[in-house]
Amino acid sequence: MPELWPTVLGRLSGLIDGAGGVLFTTNLDRMRWEASPDIHDTMVEFLRDGWAEKNPRPTRMRESALLGFACDHDHFSPEELASDPVYEFYRRRGLGWAVGTMFDVPSGDTIIFSFERRHEIGPVDRSMIGFFDSLRPHLARAALLGARRGLEKARAMAHVLAEVGLPAAVLRGPGRLYAANPLFEALVPEVCRDRLERLAFTDPAVDRLFADGLEMLAQARLQPDARSVCSIPIPAQNDKVPMIVHVLPVRRTAQDFFSLASALVVITPVDRTVVPNAELLTGLFDLTPAEARVARGIAAGLTLDVIGKDVGVARDTVRNQLKAVFAKTGLNRQADLVALLGGLTLPGAD
């Protein structure tokens, strides 16, 4: 149970008269962490102010290739410990000694356990390091089981949406395909492609907006108040109806700590039976109220002159608002906008 990690870390830290325990799971895509309550605020500050990027511990742990727990003196000289800025950060907060270990798991993650100790107490002694080594296989097993459970949850998430007829996929890290249902797999490679760096869409305009959406999600993980859901139109192609790609974050409450899932992609076909209302357009494409009115007017078959007259603005103003709509939807022709906005209701929606 991922919610138990803070308690477990705190109890393990107590074995060395410690000041807190931290668990990191990280790869080139992203980093997640848990900490015991006594060191949680310090870690928030550590990550918020960019100290994690300067932290020499992971690199030294990797270089030393020690298969077990190790203390600071195993990785650094006394001179380095005295002068390193990250250790100075810890010492200013009464910390500065630690025992930790690193190991890789098949999912691609690197797992780091670190237990901090107050500087005034002194380094962790060898007998206690040996005790932590005896616990290491159990910690590694917990991480492996967590990663496997995370993949199973990602698959279940995608397949539940297949039951209501929606193609869906779960992404990991910066946008790589993690799990997908058969309806989504059927769209590969005509609509989208499973590339090494990330999922990509064959339409360049759609793919550009999709890349922007993934970047927005990455920023939202750092800024919780930032917008974190986006919708991207796919114009009709050949015999395929227009579709909408919805990109949503996988919230921490919906994922295990070791899960790689970062985003959910759901594709909905366009329902042409209704003209979307302004609220729906605003929410889907981040349009301003004025832009949403213009988009709705175009979808209803109105000219720019009529739209401008209805709201009391000049035709040039409406034209500029339409340009903004094109930029946000990835389209460049009114005909494409009309085709797209023939309706945006989810299957089964009222």
Buried (B, 14 or more C-beta within 10 A) or exposed (E): EBEEBBEBBBEBBBBBEBBBBBBBBBBEBBBBBBBBEBBBEBBEEBBEEEBBEEBBBBEBBEEEEBEBBBBBEBBBEEEEBEEBEBBEBBBEBBBBBBBBBBBEBEBBBBBBBBBBBBBEBEBBEEEBBEEBBEBBEEBBEBBBEBBBBBBEBBBEBBBEBBEEEBBBBBBBBBBBBBBBBEBBBEBBEEBBBBEEEBBBBBBEBBBEBBBBBBEBBBEBBEEEEEEBBBBBBBBBEEEEBBBBBBBBBBEEEEBBBBBBBBBBBBBBBBBBEBBBEBEBBBBBBBBEEBBBBBBBBBBEEBEBEEBBBEEEBEBEBBEBBBEBBBEBBBBEEBEBBBBBBBBBBBEEEE
